[in-house]
Amino acid sequence: MERAERAELHHNLFHEFLILKFLIFIAVIALSPPAFSIAADPVPFGETTDAADQWKLMAGQSDEFDGDDVDRSKWNIDTDDFGVWSWEPENVVQKSGSMHLRLIPKDHTRRAT
């Protein structure tokens, strides 16, 4: 076999190898589960019952967030600092029937505990 024939054979084998590698890649992609799929609805685990009749409203512990301000008799929004954590009342807002907690990373001076 002459040198030119060997070079052409080598070139053809390499080309076929690349095609085979590409086809394997396509097969792996086609047979892989999708990375982003829609999750199935959650299914309850264990015994399930209609517990609606077992619920009891505890008026003193319930908050519908329907007032203008946070009900401080139910929520402590000005607690002592804990380690690196600091809570500030201005970061708690009540609006549209929800309590909104805002987290802001910033340097601060610790209050004495």
MIRO-830419 format. One record per atom (N, C-alpha, C): residue in three letters; x, y, z. Coordinates in steps of 0.05 Angstrom, whole numbers, plus 5000, padded with zeros to 4 digits. Example, Ala and Ser with C-alpha at 12.3 -4.5 7.8 and 13.67 -1.06 7.14 Angstrom:
BEGIN
ala526448865156 ala524649105156 ala526449345156 ser525749555142 ser527349795143 ser525850015157 
This chain:
BEGIN
met501749775000 met500050005000 met501850255000 glu501350424982 glu502950664979 glu502250875001 arg503951055003 arg503651265024 arg501051425019 ala500451494995 ala498051654989 ala495551494996 glu495551234990 glu493251054996 glu492851035026 arg495051005041 arg494950995070 arg493851255082 ala494651475071 ala493751735081 ala490751765076 glu489851675052 glu487051695045 glu485351515063 leu486351265068 leu485051075085 leu484851185114 his487051305123 his487051425150 his484951655151 his484951815131 his483052035130 his480151935130 asn479551725114 asn476851615113 asn476051485140 leu477951345153 leu477351225179 leu476751435200 phe478451645200 phe477951865218 phe475351995214 his474552035188 his472052165181 his469751985191 glu469951725187 glu467851535196 glu467651535226 phe470051555240 phe470051565269 phe468551815279 leu468952045266 leu467652285274 leu464552265270 ile463852145248 ile460952105242 ile459751925263 leu461151705270 leu460151515290 leu459851655317 lys461851815324 lys461851965350 lys459452155350 phe458952295328 phe456752485326 phe454052335329 leu453752105316 leu451251945318 leu450851845346 ile452951765360 ile452651675388 ile451751915405 phe452852145401 phe452152385415 phe449152455411 ile448252445386 ile445452495380 ile443652285394 ala444452035394 ala442851825406 ala442651865436 val444851945449 val444751995478 val442952235484 ile443052445469 ile441352675473 ile438452595468 ala437852445447 ala435152365441 ala433952185462 leu435552015475 leu434551825494 leu434651915522 ser435852145527 ser436052255554 ser433452385562 pro432752375588 pro430352505597 pro430752815594 pro428552955589 pro428853245586 pro429853375612 ala431553575609 ala432653715632 ala430553875646 phe428753995630 phe426654155641 phe423954025633 ser422753885652 ser420253765646 ser418153865666 ile415653835659 ile413553915676 ile413153705697 ala413253775722 ala412953585744 ala410053495746 ala409653255754 ala406953145758 ala405753275783 asp403153285784 asp401853385808 asp402653215832 pro402953345856 pro403653195880 pro401552995887 val402352775898 val400552565906 val400852525936 pro398552525951 pro398752495980 pro399952225987 phe401452226009 phe402751976019 phe401251886044 gly400551636045 gly399151526068 gly396151566066 glu394851536089 glu391951556090 glu391051846086 thr389151886069 thr388052166065 thr385152166073 thr384352376086 thr381552416093 thr380852706088 asp378252756087 asp377353036084 asp377353156112 ala379453306119 ala379753406146 ala378553676150 ala377053776131 ala375954046134 ala374154066159 asp372753866166 asp371053876189 asp372653856215 gln375253786213 gln376953766237 gln378454026243 trp378354216224 trp379754476228 trp378154646248 lys379654786264 lys378354966284 lys379755236283 leu378255446278 leu379455716277 leu380255806304 met382755886307 met383755996332 met384056296328 ala381856446334 ala381756736327 ala384156886338 gly385156826362 gly387356966374 gly390056906360 gln390156686344 gln392556616330 gln392356646300 ser390056746291 ser389556776262 ser390157066254 asp391157096230 asp391657366220 asp391157366190 glu389257526182 glu388557536153 glu390057766139 phe391657916154 phe393258136143 phe391458336128 asp389158396139 asp387258566125 asp387258856136 gly389058906156 gly389159176167 gly391259346152 asp391659596162 asp393559766149 asp396459706159 asp396659616183 asp399359556195 asp399459276206 val401859186211 val402358926224 val401158926252 asp399658726259 asp398558696286 asp400758606305 arg401858806320 arg404058746338 arg403258576362 ser400758536366 ser399958356388 ser400258066379 lys400558026353 lys400857756342 lys403657706331 trp405057916323 trp407657896310 trp409658076324 asn411957956330 asn414258116341 asn416058166318 ile416058416308 ile417658486284 ile420158646292 asp420658666318 asp423058806328 asp424458636349 thr425458406341 thr426758226359 thr429658306363 asp430858186384 asp433758236389 asp435358106366 asp437658216361 asp439458106341 asp440357826350 phe440957656331 phe441957386337 phe444357336320 gly446757326331 gly449157276316 gly449457486294 val449657396269 val449957586247 val447257686237 trp445157586248 trp442457656238 trp441357896254 ser440158076239 ser438858316251 ser436158356238 trp434158406255 trp431458446245 trp430758736250 glu429658876230 glu428859156233 glu425859176226 pro424359316242 pro421459346237 pro420759466210 glu422459646199 glu421859766174 glu422059576150 asn423159336155 asn423359126134 asn420958946134 val418859006149 val416458846150 val414059026142 val412658946121 val410459106110 val408058926106 gln405759026112 gln403258886108 gln401759026086 lys401058876064 lys399558986042 lys398258766026 ser395958826014 ser394458645997 ser393958376010 gly393358376036 gly392658126049 gly395057946055 ser397558056054 ser399957896059 ser401858046075 met403557906090 met405858026104 met408257996086 his409658216081 his412058206064 his414558256081 leu416458076079 leu418958096094 leu421158166074 arg422558376080 arg424758466062 arg427358406075 leu429158266061 leu431858206071 leu433858376056 ile435358526071 ile437358706059 ile440058656072 pro441958566057 pro444658526069 pro446058796072 lys446858866096 lys448259116101 lys449859096127 asp451859256129 asp453359276154 asp451659426174 his451759346199 his450259486219 his451559456246 thr450759626265 thr451759606292 thr449759446308 arg450659256323 arg448959076338 arg447759236362 arg445259186367 arg443959296391 arg444859126414 ala445059246437 ala445759096461 ala443458916468 thr444158666476 thr442058476484 thr441958436514 
